[in-house]
Amino acid sequence: MKKILAVLASLLLAATLSAQDHLKFEGMALEGPYDTFTRIMRRNGFKFTGKDPREPFMRGKVFGEQADVTILVTPRTYQVYMVMVSYPRRTGWQTLKNQYDSMKLKLYARYGEPVLTMEQFSSPLAENNPLGALKAGNASFVCSYAAPGGEIILSLSQDARVQLHYMDATGMKLAGQEQ
């Protein structure tokens, strides 16, 4: 009886550990088939942006703010491995930078110090027009956070959006194998 309990306990522990191997996005593990993952997202308040549920574009609240979400899947088995989040485009540098800094604080509170931070303009003159520099590709604002099961990258895009990339380590490896 003790042997059976020990085996069951070790199986339960292994199942628990494997369930924690995947990065979480808004409380949902980044794993499994596309259909299952999007079903869970819909239950959590996300909606498809178009009429075709096979399109990987959804909209919902991420960190309490409305955002567009793109779901990436492996090429052969359609397993979810990455979620890309784009917040609405900003028209002013200060608004954009404030949102970026706010997101950095939220990620810091959840995951600790970033493992990589690069926030720079390619020339001193670019600082005179930061939004123009960003749009011209003369500015880089990126932070990378190590998270259980993967990595989260915060960045500013050239089209003046704050973006997050949730990359599940196990799924990324699978995606590479399926190439």
Stockholm file with secondary structure:
# STOCKHOLM 1.0

chainA/1-179         MKKILAVLASLLLAATLSAQDHLKFEGMALEGPYDTFTRIMRRNGFKFTGKDPREPFMRGKVFGEQADVTILVTPRTYQVYMVMVSYPRRTGWQTLKNQYDSMKLKLYARYGEPVLTMEQFSSPLAENNPLGALKAGNASFVCSYAAPGGEIILSLSQDARVQLHYMDATGMKLAGQEQ
#=GR chainA/1-179 SS CHHHHHHHHHHHHHHHHHHTTSCEETTEESCSBHHHHHHHHHHTTCEESSSCTTSCEEEEEETTEEEEEEEEECTTTCBEEEEEEECCCCSSHHHHHHHHHHHHHHHHHHHCSCSEEEEEESSGGGGGSHHHHHHTTCEEEEEEEEETTEEEEEEECTTSCEEEEEEEHHHHHHHHHTC
#=GC SS_cons         CHHHHHHHHHHHHHHHHHHTTSCEETTEESCSBHHHHHHHHHHTTCEESSSCTTSCEEEEEETTEEEEEEEEECTTTCBEEEEEEECCCCSSHHHHHHHHHHHHHHHHHHHCSCSEEEEEESSGGGGGSHHHHHHTTCEEEEEEEEETTEEEEEEECTTSCEEEEEEEHHHHHHHHHTC
//
